[in-house]
Amino acid sequence: MQIPQELSGITPFLSRAAELKTIEPIISYYCSFYAAQQAISLSSKSSECQSFLMNLLDDLEKEKSALLLQNEDIMTNDLVGFAHVSNFAYKVFSLADNEDRSGASSKYFF
């Protein structure tokens, strides 16, 4: 699905969601969810933007339904979901920080 030019600001979030889809599906969902929120606020009334947004929202609903079966608390309780995302961010930061401190830093750390 091609991101319309008017919504190019959400590209990094959807890219990260795609990267994490198999490794961390919940984080992937939340990246896509944030991108959808941003798209709604940025969205013009063009048919291209509306079509893209509807497809994104449909995909989010499918992902949420699948994730609910395994992780109901994370998907339905905002506090638990926030904690899960925060723990992931801390994990990524710690990996990058440890790599940097060891002098073996690279562009990729997860």
N, CA, C and O atoms as a MOPAC input file, in Angstrom:
PM7 MOZYME 1SCF
protein

 N      0.85000 1    -1.16500 1     0.00000 1
 C      0.00000 1     0.00000 1     0.00000 1
 C      0.90100 1     1.23400 1     0.00000 1
 O      1.72100 1     1.41000 1     0.90100 1
 N      0.74900 1     2.05700 1    -0.97800 1
 C      1.55100 1     3.25900 1    -1.17900 1
 C      1.03400 1     4.39000 1    -0.29100 1
 O     -0.15800 1     4.69400 1    -0.29000 1
 N      1.94500 1     5.00900 1     0.46600 1
 C      1.56100 1     6.11200 1     1.35300 1
 C      1.43200 1     7.38400 1     0.53000 1
 O      2.37200 1     7.76600 1    -0.16600 1
 N      0.28200 1     8.04500 1     0.59900 1
 C      0.10200 1     9.29500 1    -0.14200 1
 C      1.09200 1    10.36300 1     0.32600 1
 O      1.50100 1    10.37400 1     1.48700 1
 N      1.46500 1    11.24400 1    -0.57000 1
 C      2.42700 1    12.29800 1    -0.27300 1
 C      2.00100 1    13.13500 1     0.93900 1
 O      2.84200 1    13.49900 1     1.76100 1
 N      0.72900 1    13.43600 1     1.05500 1
 C      0.24100 1    14.25500 1     2.17200 1
 C      0.44300 1    13.57500 1     3.52800 1
 O      0.46200 1    14.24000 1     4.56400 1
 N      0.59200 1    12.25600 1     3.51600 1
 C      0.75200 1    11.49000 1     4.74900 1
 C      2.17500 1    10.95000 1     4.92300 1
 O      2.39400 1    10.01100 1     5.68700 1
 N      3.12600 1    11.53600 1     4.22400 1
 C      4.49700 1    11.02400 1     4.26600 1
 C      5.09700 1    11.08600 1     5.67200 1
 O      6.07600 1    10.39200 1     5.94500 1
 N      4.54400 1    11.88700 1     6.55600 1
 C      5.04700 1    11.98700 1     7.91900 1
 C      4.88200 1    10.71800 1     8.74100 1
 O      5.54300 1    10.55900 1     9.76700 1
 N      4.02000 1     9.82100 1     8.31100 1
 C      3.80400 1     8.58200 1     9.07000 1
 C      4.68500 1     7.43600 1     8.56500 1
 O      4.65500 1     6.34100 1     9.12500 1
 N      5.45100 1     7.67700 1     7.53500 1
 C      6.29500 1     6.63500 1     6.94100 1
 C      7.22700 1     5.96200 1     7.94900 1
 O      7.30900 1     4.73300 1     7.95900 1
 N      7.93800 1     6.72000 1     8.80200 1
 C      8.84500 1     6.04200 1     9.74600 1
 C      8.12700 1     5.07800 1    10.69100 1
 O      8.67600 1     4.03500 1    11.04600 1
 N      6.92600 1     5.41300 1    11.09000 1
 C      6.18700 1     4.56100 1    12.02400 1
 C      5.70600 1     3.28400 1    11.34500 1
 O      5.73300 1     2.20700 1    11.94100 1
 N      5.26600 1     3.40900 1    10.09700 1
 C      4.83000 1     2.22200 1     9.36400 1
 C      6.01400 1     1.34300 1     8.97000 1
 O      5.89100 1     0.12000 1     8.90700 1
 N      7.16100 1     1.97000 1     8.70500 1
 C      8.37100 1     1.19200 1     8.40200 1
 C      8.80200 1     0.37500 1     9.60700 1
 O      9.13600 1    -0.80400 1     9.48400 1
 N      8.79200 1     1.01000 1    10.77100 1
 C      9.17300 1     0.30600 1    11.99700 1
 C      8.16700 1    -0.80900 1    12.30700 1
 O      8.54800 1    -1.88900 1    12.75800 1
 N      6.88700 1    -0.53800 1    12.06200 1
 C      5.85700 1    -1.56200 1    12.27400 1
 C      6.13000 1    -2.77900 1    11.38800 1
 O      6.00200 1    -3.91900 1    11.83500 1
 N      6.50300 1    -2.53500 1    10.14600 1
 C      6.79700 1    -3.63800 1     9.22500 1
 C      8.02300 1    -4.42700 1     9.68800 1
 O      8.04700 1    -5.65400 1     9.58600 1
 N      9.04000 1    -3.72500 1    10.19700 1
 C     10.24700 1    -4.38800 1    10.68400 1
 C      9.94500 1    -5.30700 1    11.86200 1
 O     10.54500 1    -6.37400 1    11.99100 1
 N      9.02200 1    -4.89500 1    12.71400 1
 C      8.76000 1    -5.61500 1    13.95600 1
 C      7.59600 1    -6.59900 1    13.88500 1
 O      7.28200 1    -7.26000 1    14.87600 1
 N      6.97000 1    -6.70000 1    12.74900 1
 C      5.73800 1    -7.49500 1    12.63000 1
 C      5.89200 1    -8.93000 1    13.12300 1
 O      4.99600 1    -9.43900 1    13.79600 1
 N      6.97900 1    -9.58500 1    12.81600 1
 C      7.15000 1   -10.98000 1    13.24400 1
 C      7.89800 1   -11.08900 1    14.56300 1
 O      7.71100 1   -12.05800 1    15.29900 1
 N      8.74900 1   -10.10300 1    14.87400 1
 C      9.56000 1   -10.15600 1    16.08900 1
 C      8.75900 1    -9.71100 1    17.30800 1
 O      8.76400 1   -10.37900 1    18.34200 1
 N      8.07900 1    -8.58900 1    17.18200 1
 C      7.29900 1    -7.98900 1    18.27500 1
 C      5.95500 1    -7.51400 1    17.71400 1
 O      5.78400 1    -6.31800 1    17.47400 1
 N      5.00300 1    -8.42100 1    17.50200 1
 C      3.75300 1    -8.03100 1    16.85600 1
 C      2.94100 1    -6.97700 1    17.62400 1
 O      2.22600 1    -6.18500 1    17.01000 1
 N      3.04500 1    -6.96200 1    18.93800 1
 C      2.29900 1    -5.96300 1    19.70800 1
 C      2.88900 1    -4.57500 1    19.48300 1
 O      2.14900 1    -3.60800 1    19.30300 1
 N      4.20200 1    -4.47400 1    19.49300 1
 C      4.85700 1    -3.19100 1    19.23800 1
 C      4.56800 1    -2.74900 1    17.80800 1
 O      4.35100 1    -1.56500 1    17.55100 1
 N      4.56500 1    -3.69300 1    16.89100 1
 C      4.22100 1    -3.38800 1    15.50900 1
 C      2.81300 1    -2.79200 1    15.41900 1
 O      2.58600 1    -1.81100 1    14.71000 1
 N      1.87900 1    -3.39800 1    16.14700 1
 C      0.50600 1    -2.89700 1    16.16500 1
 C      0.46300 1    -1.46300 1    16.68300 1
 O     -0.18100 1    -0.60000 1    16.08600 1
 N      1.15100 1    -1.21500 1    17.79600 1
 C      1.12000 1     0.12200 1    18.37400 1
 C      1.80200 1     1.15700 1    17.47100 1
 O      1.38800 1     2.31700 1    17.45400 1
 N      2.83700 1     0.76300 1    16.72100 1
 C      3.45100 1     1.67200 1    15.74500 1
 C      2.43700 1     2.02500 1    14.64900 1
 O      2.29800 1     3.18700 1    14.26700 1
 N      1.74600 1     1.01800 1    14.16100 1
 C      0.72400 1     1.24800 1    13.13300 1
 C     -0.43800 1     2.07400 1    13.67700 1
 O     -0.97800 1     2.93600 1    12.98300 1
 N     -0.81400 1     1.80400 1    14.91900 1
 C     -1.89800 1     2.54600 1    15.55900 1
 C     -1.53600 1     4.02900 1    15.67000 1
 O     -2.36000 1     4.89800 1    15.38500 1
 N     -0.31000 1     4.30700 1    16.08200 1
 C      0.13800 1     5.70200 1    16.17800 1
 C      0.14700 1     6.35000 1    14.79800 1
 O     -0.25500 1     7.50400 1    14.64700 1
 N      0.60500 1     5.60800 1    13.79500 1
 C      0.60900 1     6.13500 1    12.42700 1
 C     -0.81200 1     6.46600 1    11.97800 1
 O     -1.03300 1     7.48300 1    11.32000 1
 N     -1.76900 1     5.62200 1    12.32800 1
 C     -3.17300 1     5.88200 1    11.96700 1
 C     -3.68300 1     7.13600 1    12.66500 1
 O     -4.38400 1     7.94300 1    12.05500 1
 N     -3.33700 1     7.30700 1    13.93700 1
 C     -3.74900 1     8.52500 1    14.65100 1
 C     -3.19000 1     9.76500 1    13.97200 1
 O     -3.89000 1    10.76300 1    13.79800 1
 N     -1.91800 1     9.68900 1    13.59100 1
 C     -1.29500 1    10.82600 1    12.91600 1
 C     -1.92200 1    11.06000 1    11.54400 1
 O     -2.12500 1    12.20600 1    11.14100 1
 N     -2.22700 1     9.99100 1    10.83400 1
 C     -2.84000 1    10.10600 1     9.51100 1
 C     -4.20200 1    10.77700 1     9.60100 1
 O     -4.56800 1    11.57300 1     8.73600 1
 N     -4.94600 1    10.45600 1    10.64200 1
 C     -6.26400 1    11.07600 1    10.81800 1
 C     -6.11200 1    12.57600 1    11.00500 1
 O     -6.88200 1    13.35300 1    10.44100 1
 N     -5.12100 1    12.99100 1    11.79400 1
 C     -4.94300 1    14.42700 1    12.02600 1
 C     -4.34100 1    15.13500 1    10.81200 1
 O     -4.58800 1    16.32400 1    10.61200 1
 N     -3.55700 1    14.42500 1    10.00000 1
 C     -2.93100 1    15.02400 1     8.82100 1
 C     -3.78900 1    14.91000 1     7.56600 1
 O     -3.60800 1    15.66200 1     6.60800 1
 N     -4.70400 1    13.98400 1     7.58200 1
 C     -5.42400 1    13.59500 1     6.38300 1
 C     -6.19200 1    14.73100 1     5.71800 1
 O     -6.91400 1    15.50100 1     6.35000 1
 N     -5.99400 1    14.78400 1     4.43600 1
 C     -6.81100 1    15.69600 1     3.63800 1
 C     -8.05400 1    14.93200 1     3.21100 1
 O     -8.20600 1    13.75600 1     3.53900 1
 N     -8.90500 1    15.57000 1     2.51300 1
 C    -10.14000 1    14.92300 1     2.05900 1
 C     -9.96600 1    14.23000 1     0.71200 1
 O    -10.94400 1    13.79200 1     0.10600 1
 N     -8.71700 1    14.12900 1     0.24000 1
 C     -8.50800 1    13.48700 1    -1.05200 1
 C     -8.90500 1    12.01400 1    -0.97900 1
 O     -8.79200 1    11.37800 1     0.06900 1
 N     -9.36000 1    11.49700 1    -2.08000 1
 C     -9.79800 1    10.09700 1    -2.10300 1
 C     -8.61900 1     9.16100 1    -1.85900 1
 O     -8.79000 1     8.08700 1    -1.28200 1
 N     -7.43000 1     9.55800 1    -2.29200 1
 C     -6.23700 1     8.73900 1    -2.08600 1
 C     -5.92900 1     8.59700 1    -0.58500 1
 O     -5.65600 1     7.49800 1    -0.10400 1
 N     -5.97700 1     9.71300 1     0.14000 1
 C     -5.73300 1     9.68400 1     1.58800 1
 C     -6.81500 1     8.91000 1     2.31300 1
 O     -6.51600 1     8.11100 1     3.20100 1
 N     -8.04700 1     9.13100 1     1.95300 1
 C     -9.15900 1     8.44100 1     2.60100 1
 C     -9.08500 1     6.94000 1     2.36400 1
 O     -9.32800 1     6.15400 1     3.27900 1
 N     -8.75400 1     6.54400 1     1.15800 1
 C     -8.63400 1     5.13000 1     0.82900 1
 C     -7.48000 1     4.49500 1     1.60800 1
 O     -7.62200 1     3.39800 1     2.14800 1
 N     -6.35100 1     5.17900 1     1.66400 1
 C     -5.19900 1     4.67700 1     2.40900 1
 C     -5.55200 1     4.51500 1     3.88600 1
 O     -5.24800 1     3.49000 1     4.49600 1
 N     -6.18600 1     5.52100 1     4.44400 1
 C     -6.55100 1     5.49500 1     5.85500 1
 C     -7.54000 1     4.37300 1     6.15600 1
 O     -7.40900 1     3.69800 1     7.17600 1
 N     -8.50800 1     4.16800 1     5.30000 1
 C     -9.47200 1     3.08200 1     5.51700 1
 C     -8.77400 1     1.71900 1     5.47100 1
 O     -9.08100 1     0.83900 1     6.27600 1
 N     -7.84500 1     1.54300 1     4.54100 1
 C     -7.09000 1     0.28400 1     4.46900 1
 C     -6.24000 1     0.08600 1     5.72100 1
 O     -6.15400 1    -1.01900 1     6.25600 1
 N     -5.61600 1     1.16300 1     6.18100 1
 C     -4.79500 1     1.08400 1     7.38800 1
 C     -5.65100 1     0.71500 1     8.59900 1
 O     -5.25400 1    -0.12600 1     9.40700 1
 N     -6.80400 1     1.32900 1     8.72600 1
 C     -7.69500 1     1.02300 1     9.84800 1
 C     -8.22400 1    -0.40900 1     9.77800 1
 O     -8.35000 1    -1.08000 1    10.80200 1
 N     -8.53400 1    -0.87400 1     8.56600 1
 C     -8.96600 1    -2.27000 1     8.40200 1
 C     -7.86700 1    -3.24200 1     8.83400 1
 O     -8.13200 1    -4.22500 1     9.52500 1
 N     -6.61800 1    -2.95100 1     8.41300 1
 C     -5.48200 1    -3.79000 1     8.80100 1
 C     -5.29800 1    -3.79100 1    10.31700 1
 O     -5.01200 1    -4.82900 1    10.91400 1
 N     -5.46200 1    -2.62900 1    10.92900 1
 C     -5.33900 1    -2.53400 1    12.39000 1
 C     -6.39000 1    -3.37700 1    13.10200 1
 O     -6.08600 1    -4.03900 1    14.09500 1
 N     -7.60200 1    -3.35700 1    12.61000 1
 C     -8.65800 1    -4.16900 1    13.22000 1
 C     -8.34300 1    -5.65400 1    13.13100 1
 O     -8.57000 1    -6.39700 1    14.08600 1
 N     -7.82200 1    -6.09000 1    11.99000 1
 C     -7.45200 1    -7.50000 1    11.82500 1
 C     -6.32700 1    -7.87700 1    12.78100 1
 O     -6.37400 1    -8.92500 1    13.42500 1
 N     -5.30300 1    -7.00300 1    12.87000 1
 C     -4.18500 1    -7.26400 1    13.77300 1
 C     -4.65800 1    -7.32000 1    15.22100 1
 O     -4.24900 1    -8.19800 1    15.98000 1
 N     -5.51100 1    -6.39200 1    15.59600 1
 C     -5.99500 1    -6.34800 1    16.97300 1
 C     -6.77600 1    -7.60600 1    17.31000 1
 O     -6.61700 1    -8.16200 1    18.39700 1
 N     -7.60500 1    -8.05200 1    16.40300 1
 C     -8.38500 1    -9.27400 1    16.65000 1
 C     -7.47300 1   -10.46800 1    16.88100 1
 O     -7.71500 1   -11.28000 1    17.77400 1
 N     -6.42500 1   -10.57400 1    16.07500 1
 C     -5.48700 1   -11.68700 1    16.23100 1
 C     -4.70100 1   -11.57300 1    17.53100 1
 O     -4.47300 1   -12.57400 1    18.21100 1
 N     -4.28900 1   -10.36800 1    17.87600 1
 C     -3.49500 1   -10.16400 1    19.09200 1
 C     -4.33000 1   -10.31300 1    20.36300 1
 O     -3.80800 1   -10.70900 1    21.40500 1
 N     -5.61300 1   -10.00100 1    20.28300 1
 C     -6.49500 1   -10.12000 1    21.44600 1
 C     -6.57600 1   -11.54000 1    21.96100 1
 O     -6.71000 1   -11.75900 1    23.16500 1
 N     -6.49600 1   -12.49900 1    21.06900 1
 C     -6.59800 1   -13.90500 1    21.46400 1
 C     -5.45600 1   -14.31800 1    22.37900 1
 O     -5.62900 1   -15.16700 1    23.25400 1
 N     -4.28300 1   -13.71500 1    22.17600 1
 C     -3.10000 1   -14.11200 1    22.93400 1
 C     -2.73600 1   -13.13600 1    24.04600 1
 O     -2.13800 1   -13.53800 1    25.04400 1
 N     -3.08600 1   -11.86700 1    23.89100 1
 C     -2.61100 1   -10.82100 1    24.79200 1
 C     -3.72600 1    -9.85700 1    25.17000 1
 O     -3.61400 1    -8.65300 1    24.93800 1
 N     -4.77700 1   -10.36700 1    25.73900 1
 C     -5.95400 1    -9.53400 1    25.99300 1
 C     -5.65000 1    -8.33400 1    26.88600 1
 O     -6.11000 1    -7.22800 1    26.60300 1
 N     -4.88500 1    -8.53400 1    27.95600 1
 C     -4.58500 1    -7.42000 1    28.86000 1
 C     -3.82700 1    -6.29700 1    28.16500 1
 O     -4.15100 1    -5.12200 1    28.34000 1
 N     -2.82600 1    -6.65600 1    27.38300 1
 C     -2.01300 1    -5.64100 1    26.70800 1
 C     -2.84300 1    -4.86800 1    25.69600 1
 O     -2.63100 1    -3.67200 1    25.49800 1
 N     -3.78000 1    -5.54400 1    25.06100 1
 C     -4.55100 1    -4.90100 1    23.99700 1
 C     -5.78000 1    -4.15000 1    24.50900 1
 O     -6.30600 1    -3.29400 1    23.79800 1
 N     -6.24500 1    -4.44200 1    25.71000 1
 C     -7.46300 1    -3.79800 1    26.18900 1
 C     -7.23200 1    -2.83500 1    27.34600 1
 O     -8.07300 1    -1.97300 1    27.60100 1
 N     -6.12200 1    -2.96100 1    28.04400 1
 C     -5.83400 1    -2.10200 1    29.18200 1
 C     -4.72800 1    -1.12200 1    28.78100 1
 O     -3.59300 1    -1.52800 1    28.53000 1
 N     -5.06600 1     0.16400 1    28.72400 1
 C     -4.09800 1     1.17400 1    28.28300 1
 C     -2.84000 1     1.19100 1    29.13600 1
 O     -1.74100 1     1.36000 1    28.60900 1
 N     -2.98200 1     1.02000 1    30.42700 1
 C     -1.84000 1     1.04400 1    31.33200 1
 C     -0.89600 1    -0.12700 1    31.06500 1
 O      0.32300 1     0.04600 1    31.05000 1
 N     -1.44900 1    -1.29800 1    30.85900 1
 C     -0.63800 1    -2.48400 1    30.57600 1
 C      0.02800 1    -2.34300 1    29.20100 1
 O      1.19500 1    -2.69900 1    29.03500 1
 N     -0.70900 1    -1.83100 1    28.23000 1
 C     -0.14300 1    -1.59700 1    26.90600 1
 C      0.99100 1    -0.59200 1    26.94800 1
 O      2.02100 1    -0.78700 1    26.30300 1
 N      0.80800 1     0.48700 1    27.70600 1
 C      1.84800 1     1.49700 1    27.85100 1
 C      3.09300 1     0.89000 1    28.49400 1
 O      4.21400 1     1.16800 1    28.06800 1
 N      2.89700 1     0.06900 1    29.51000 1
 C      4.02600 1    -0.58200 1    30.17600 1
 C      4.77300 1    -1.50400 1    29.21500 1
 O      6.00300 1    -1.55800 1    29.23400 1
 N      4.03800 1    -2.22100 1    28.38400 1
 C      4.66800 1    -3.11800 1    27.40900 1
 C      5.52200 1    -2.33000 1    26.41700 1
 O      6.65400 1    -2.71500 1    26.12600 1
 N      4.98300 1    -1.23700 1    25.90500 1
 C      5.71700 1    -0.40200 1    24.95700 1
 C      6.93000 1     0.23100 1    25.64900 1
 O      8.01100 1     0.29100 1    25.06300 1
 N      6.76100 1     0.69700 1    26.87300 1
 C      7.87100 1     1.29400 1    27.62700 1
 C      8.98700 1     0.28100 1    27.87000 1
 O     10.16600 1     0.61100 1    27.74300 1
 N      8.61700 1    -0.94500 1    28.21800 1
 C      9.62300 1    -1.99200 1    28.43200 1
 C     10.38800 1    -2.29200 1    27.15300 1
 O     11.59900 1    -2.50800 1    27.18600 1
 N      9.68600 1    -2.30500 1    26.03100 1
 C     10.36000 1    -2.53600 1    24.75500 1
 C     11.33200 1    -1.39700 1    24.46000 1
 O     12.46600 1    -1.64100 1    24.04600 1
 N     10.89900 1    -0.16100 1    24.67000 1
 C     11.76800 1     0.98900 1    24.42000 1
 C     13.00500 1     0.92400 1    25.31700 1
 O     14.11600 1     1.20700 1    24.86900 1
 N     12.81200 1     0.55400 1    26.57100 1
 C     13.94200 1     0.43200 1    27.48900 1
 C     14.90100 1    -0.66400 1    27.02100 1
 O     16.11900 1    -0.49600 1    27.08200 1
 N     14.35600 1    -1.76700 1    26.56200 1
 C     15.17200 1    -2.87800 1    26.07400 1
 C     16.01800 1    -2.44300 1    24.87700 1
 O     17.21100 1    -2.74200 1    24.81900 1
 N     15.41500 1    -1.74600 1    23.93300 1
 C     16.14200 1    -1.27700 1    22.75100 1
 C     17.21500 1    -0.27800 1    23.16500 1
 O     18.34700 1    -0.34400 1    22.68500 1
 N     16.86200 1     0.65200 1    24.06000 1
 C     17.83600 1     1.62800 1    24.52800 1
 C     19.00000 1     0.94600 1    25.23000 1
 O     20.15700 1     1.28900 1    24.99200 1
 N     18.69900 1    -0.02000 1    26.09500 1
 C     19.75700 1    -0.72200 1    26.83500 1
 C     20.70300 1    -1.45800 1    25.89100 1
 O     21.92000 1    -1.42300 1    26.07100 1
 N     20.14400 1    -2.11900 1    24.89400 1
 C     20.99000 1    -2.81700 1    23.91800 1
 C     21.90700 1    -1.84400 1    23.18900 1
 O     23.09300 1    -2.11900 1    23.01100 1
 N     21.36500 1    -0.71400 1    22.77100 1
 C     22.17200 1     0.28500 1    22.06300 1
 C     23.21100 1     0.90400 1    22.99200 1
 O     24.35400 1     1.12100 1    22.58800 1
 N     22.82500 1     1.18600 1    24.22300 1
 C     23.74900 1     1.77800 1    25.18600 1
 C     24.89300 1     0.81700 1    25.51600 1
 O     26.05300 1     1.22500 1    25.56200 1
 N     24.57100 1    -0.43400 1    25.74000 1
 C     25.61000 1    -1.42800 1    26.03200 1
 C     26.56400 1    -1.59500 1    24.85200 1
 O     27.77700 1    -1.70700 1    25.03000 1
 N     26.01100 1    -1.60800 1    23.67400 1
 C     26.84100 1    -1.73200 1    22.47700 1
 C     27.75400 1    -0.52100 1    22.32800 1
 O     28.92900 1    -0.66000 1    21.98800 1
 N     27.21600 1     0.65500 1    22.58100 1
 C     28.00600 1     1.88200 1    22.48900 1
 C     29.11500 1     1.89400 1    23.53800 1
 O     30.25600 1     2.24300 1    23.23600 1
 N     28.78500 1     1.51900 1    24.75000 1
 C     29.78000 1     1.51200 1    25.82600 1
 C     30.89400 1     0.49700 1    25.58000 1
 O     32.03000 1     0.69900 1    26.00700 1
 N     30.56700 1    -0.58600 1    24.89600 1
 C     31.59300 1    -1.59200 1    24.61000 1
 C     32.48300 1    -1.18000 1    23.44300 1
 O     33.49800 1    -1.82600 1    23.18100 1
 N     32.11700 1    -0.12000 1    22.74700 1
 C     32.91300 1     0.35300 1    21.61500 1
 C     32.61900 1    -0.38200 1    20.32300 1
 O     33.31100 1    -0.18700 1    19.32400 1
 N     31.62200 1    -1.20600 1    20.33200 1
 C     31.28600 1    -2.00700 1    19.14500 1
 C     29.98300 1    -1.51200 1    18.50700 1
 O     29.22900 1    -2.29900 1    17.93400 1
 N     29.73300 1    -0.23900 1    18.60800 1
 C     28.44300 1     0.26200 1    18.10900 1
 C     28.35200 1     0.14200 1    16.59800 1
 O     29.34400 1     0.21800 1    15.87300 1
 N     27.14000 1    -0.04600 1    16.16800 1
 C     26.84600 1    -0.13500 1    14.74800 1
 C     25.55000 1     0.62100 1    14.50500 1
 O     24.95000 1     1.18100 1    15.42300 1
 N     25.15100 1     0.62100 1    13.29800 1
 C     23.91900 1     1.29700 1    12.92200 1
 C     22.69200 1     0.50500 1    13.37100 1
 O     21.62600 1     1.08600 1    13.57500 1
 N     22.82600 1    -0.80700 1    13.52700 1
 C     21.69300 1    -1.66000 1    13.86100 1
 C     21.89700 1    -2.24700 1    15.24700 1
 O     22.99600 1    -2.68100 1    15.58900 1
 N     20.83700 1    -2.25900 1    16.04000 1
 C     20.95900 1    -2.81200 1    17.36700 1
 C     19.79000 1    -3.67900 1    17.77300 1
 O     19.75100 1    -4.11700 1    18.92300 1
 N     18.83800 1    -3.95400 1    16.90400 1
 C     17.76100 1    -4.86900 1    17.24900 1
 C     17.36800 1    -5.66300 1    16.06100 1
 O     16.46800 1    -6.49900 1    16.14700 1

